[in-house]
Amino acid sequence: MAAQTVASASTDSAFGPASALSCRECGERFPLEPLFACEACFGPLEVAYDLPSGDPETLRKRIESGPNNIWRYAPLLPVPADVASKPNLNPGFTKLVKADNLARELGVTGGLHIKDDSGNPTHSFKDRVVAIALEAARTFGLTTLSCSSTGNLAGAVGAAAARAGFRSCVFIPHDLEEGKVVMAAVYGGELVGIEGTYDDVNRFCSELIGDPIGEGWGFVNVNLRPYYGEGSKTLAYEICEQLGWRLPDNIVIPIASGSQLTKIDKGLRELIALGLVEEKPYRIYGAQAEGCSPVSTAFKAGHDVVRPQKPNTIAKSLAIGNPADGPYVLDIARRTGGAVEDVNDEQVVDAIKLLARTEGIFAETAGGVTVGVLRKLIETGQLDPAGETVVLNTGDGLKTLDAVAPTSRPTATIRPSLDAFRAAGLAG
Amino acid sequence: MAAQTVASASTDSAFGPASALSCRECGERFPLEPLFACEACFGPLEVAYDLPSGDPETLRKRIESGPNNIWRYAPLLPVPADVASKPNLNPGFTKLVKADNLARELGVTGGLHIKDDSGNPTHSFKDRVVAIALEAARTFGLTTLSCSSTGNLAGAVGAAAARAGFRSCVFIPHDLEEGKVVMAAVYGGELVGIEGTYDDVNRFCSELIGDPIGEGWGFVNVNLRPYYGEGSKTLAYEICEQLGWRLPDNIVIPIASGSQLTKIDKGLRELIALGLVEEKPYRIYGAQAEGCSPVSTAFKAGHDVVRPQKPNTIAKSLAIGNPADGPYVLDIARRTGGAVEDVNDEQVVDAIKLLARTEGIFAETAGGVTVGVLRKLIETGQLDPAGETVVLNTGDGLKTLDAVAPTSRPTATIRPSLDAFRAAGLAG
């Protein structure tokens, strides 16, 4: 593993409250380095913490007086205390939108909120995870920031690397949406199209990282993955803080690799453990597109293992056929009394337009998946509409225009005259 | 004027500190209604205020404890005190990004900041002006929200109307960028393409508003224009608050109609009058694209009048050939010791890519215009690089992909193998 040979500049304080990497399977602990797989059992590593003890009210006040971005939660993240002073895109603290119009349409009576991550710097939740990975790369003295990506991550890595002064080299499937390709390329780093699916891209990156070529490279979602994943915890923190330091009853989360869902659950449990929110039951729901629904399929079949699928859906940002965290997602959905559900592409488009027409939020296909799944969960009695519910929109509709373009056209095109306006039947 | 006949629900408090509409030419005062031209001299109307008196420190604290959007400035806007509780997109308080990398490239030594309005809900500054116009429409009992638009405004009106429960009917030139068309249509309102330029669209809307068809319609940039324009003041407020309640030395602002520039100047003068910032000289610079540079042309020629042009530029959001506020822009640039400058389309594209590569910000063509003009102002000695400078990015690169798409492509497309990677010369 070439990255391991890079001299580590880590000190206790460089990773804030983080104390070690620990294996999710066997519990073995490792130092805070660019590692991602347990040397004992090959299980995935995650960041372990000595979280702040003491009065929750003091911690809550410290957070509330912090910056309007994820660094307000620095005391709970593997970053140095002065992280906000370093060049970074400073994502997060996006809007939690009270969605009363959508709630009426769907029959949600307990309060419905959209956590709208299209407000991030490159307009997807990926800015959160990249921000943390980048700080780890800086600490480890890595000089190239890299990733495999279904599109959103490519833009997030390109942009963050540009601002922070890293070289970047990003790998994408060759058939991505135009907007995501241009956005990934515009920041001036290397952008490499791979002839294959996302899973092929991912495999190639694992190969690269084991080769001398990869020396000094930080692959945010490979050798920096334990740090990267922690960025998703901030979604849990923000949702609860924006609700007035309270847990919601239901959260609907999209599943690509499944990492985001597992880290949101981790974040919620931390808030409870720290006394920042009152403990109560919450249900976590996973959302997939039918054309790439390995986790949903396993959930419905009552399986513990996730059988890989070949993706075929317009929701390309969720098109991971072999989701690394799939089994953990199944555990969490079952433990919390939630579910994993899927919707087809037509339902995804309908849900994007429903959200736009009711709340003025133009979501990416992934947002169509979560809103569509919410509707289906209610219709099938799997989600209690009397509960307070949060739905994630993790990306921006401008990046997946193709999904809605055929049915989102001008009502009419006319000459600039009142007669033409009347003739078009638009005079009301 | 049909809209005048609509019953007004205005009360003293519905418009907060606003006291009247007043003519910018003759000073004649009118009640706070859906009026936009002086009945005496046909000059444009603007909102006049009885701004809060008393201790600036108290007002500053009140603002700082307000929401993270434009409603924190409700005491300085023509909106009711409880405006934040109404359904609105709640734009504003976007990032002011310290742009040290760009500063180095351009030789700015006094501090350079990007006011990045791509972070607004529909990713342009138009959300600010629409938010205020919508509140006025609500107060006036209007039921259709409308506009003429070069694209950004169309999306902003469509989204805001959807969330607030208004019907919308939006008019655009028929040849807009794909992204802007889809974004305007996705919110489910009427979208009408007009065979002509933006100026043709604008003329048509003025005709519509004088016709019975327009009864009950709020054209945000026609009969609601005085309210609408005030939204741009919030850019001035935010810039100064985010600098630590301080005026910058230089601000570079794009010019379409010129309204935004005049209102930013108005906002700065209000902050000085209220004692919220210390008075000192500041210079206001206007930025145009060469292919639509009527104000820049007049500035350079020393003229007071602006001769209309037929626009031909990739910066379509600035392509207003007959800018209503052009003469006021000339006044302000000359009074403050600033300038109005223009750059050609190639320079616009170069500047978009420069900003992306240095700061990770992907700007719309309008942002390419301001950054390109900043570079030109420095090179020609018109702007002192030792001054603290703020440059506006008013929109999002995802909406004008065509501008950079031809030169923002993958470095290579390869099979997923290390050999292919090496063969492509990417192994560094």
Interface residues (C-beta under 8 A of the other chain):
Chain A: N68 P87 L89 N90 F93 K95 D100 N101 G119 P121 T122 H123 T144 G155 G158 A159 A160 A161 A162 R163 G165 C169 I172 H174 E178 G179 V181 V182 M183 A185 V186 Y187 G188 E190 L191 V192 G193 I194 E195 G196 D200 V201 R203 F204 E207 L208 D211 I213 I352 K353 A356 R357 T358 E359 G360 I361 F362 D396 G397 L398 K399 L401 V404 A405 S408 R409 P410 T411 A412 T413 I414 R415 P416 S417 L418 F421 R422 A424 L426 A427 G428
Chain B: N68 P87 L89 N90 F93 K95 D100 N101 G119 P121 T122 H123 T144 G155 G158 A159 A160 A161 A162 R163 G165 C169 I172 H174 E178 G179 V181 V182 M183 A185 V186 Y187 G188 E190 L191 V192 G193 I194 E195 G196 D200 V201 R203 F204 E207 L208 D211 I213 I352 K353 A356 R357 T358 E359 G360 I361 F362 D396 G397 L398 K399 L401 V404 A405 S408 R409 P410 T411 A412 T413 I414 R415 P416 S417 L418 F421 R422 A424 L426 A427 G428
